[in-house]
Amino acid sequence: MITLHYSPSTASLVVHWLLIELGVPHELAKLDFDRNEQKSPEYLKINPAGVVPTLVVDGQVITESAAIVLHLADSYPAAALAPAIATPARASYYQWMFFMANTLQPAYRAWFYPTEPAGEANIDVAKEQARQRIEAAWARVAQHIEANGPYILGEKISAVDFMMTMLMRWSRNMPRPAHSWPALQAHAQRMKARPSFKEVYAREGLTDWT
Ligand SMILES: N[C@@H](CCC(=O)N[C@@H](CS)C(=O)NCC(=O)O)C(=O)O
């Protein structure tokens, strides 16, 4: 039994999307952020950070979107979304997944939760720094895809492309959206054309950035 604790349009989107892409039977447990359900004592027992996603697989709790994505890709090898262990492709796969999780995600966190870096008094500075970090990161990914694409690992799609698409989406209302880089726009179009993307959009009730 697999249960995804999620909230629409958040970091749980990539997990939801992959569960659909991989054809994994699952249940959804929706958290209402407007009611702060992600901070309820009950939810904090399984995810002490009070964030989504949380995936519960046969009773085992797994948190951190990138970790869940890596685990799902390994667990369903028929989809070939993870290169073989100890190969050069696997090294690149780790590199880019960690880049998404360690460089882009914290910068987005600072953009969307700008009081966290240095309090209410420093929101503008926090947002400006986050914006610069996000744009610099996308410039680097765009350069890489332009030279080595169409996917992050070249000709073959991998789980990182799903993570990357979710993160590109997060910039859609920012001063410089990721899709304004032509190489990233082309990547996004490929990913959006997947039936699983349309399906996760339908299931989460999303309509923008199509
Ligand atoms: N590193 C975590 C970050 C998750 C995260 O920040 N999720 C946000 C939504 S995008 C969240 O749940 N925010 C609610 C809150 O902080 O109260 C992961 O990748 O799973």
The ligand as a Tripos MOL2 file, in Angstrom:
@<TRIPOS>MOLECULE
LIG
   20    19     1     0     0
SMALL
NO_CHARGES

@<TRIPOS>ATOM
      1 N1         13.1070   19.5220    1.1130 N.3       1 LIG1
      2 C1         11.6850   19.2900    1.1550 C.3       1 LIG1
      3 C2         10.9890   20.6090    0.9960 C.3       1 LIG1
      4 C3          9.4980   20.4600    0.9260 C.3       1 LIG1
      5 C4          8.7800   21.7980    1.0060 C.2       1 LIG1
      6 O1          9.3700   22.8640    1.3170 O.2       1 LIG1
      7 N2          7.4800   21.7480    0.7170 N.am      1 LIG1
      8 C5          6.6470   22.9240    0.7960 C.3       1 LIG1
      9 C6          5.7310   23.0170   -0.4190 C.3       1 LIG1
     10 S1          6.5720   23.2790   -1.9140 S.3       1 LIG1
     11 C7          5.7480   22.8270    2.0000 C.2       1 LIG1
     12 O2          5.2880   21.7530    2.3400 O.2       1 LIG1
     13 N3          5.4490   23.9710    2.6270 N.am      1 LIG1
     14 C8          4.5360   24.0700    3.7260 C.3       1 LIG1
     15 C9          5.1580   24.7120    4.9200 C.2       1 LIG1
     16 O3          6.3760   24.9660    4.9500 O.co2     1 LIG1
     17 O4          4.4080   24.9550    5.8680 O.co2     1 LIG1
     18 C10        11.3010   18.2970    0.0720 C.2       1 LIG1
     19 O5         11.8370   18.3980   -1.0290 O.co2     1 LIG1
     20 O6         10.4830   17.4120    0.3190 O.co2     1 LIG1
@<TRIPOS>BOND
     1     1     2 1
     2     2     3 1
     3     2    18 1
     4     3     4 1
     5     4     5 1
     6     5     6 2
     7     5     7 1
     8     7     8 1
     9     8     9 1
    10     8    11 1
    11     9    10 1
    12    11    12 2
    13    11    13 1
    14    13    14 1
    15    14    15 1
    16    15    16 2
    17    15    17 1
    18    18    19 2
    19    18    20 1
@<TRIPOS>SUBSTRUCTURE
     1 LIG1         1 GROUP 0 **** ****
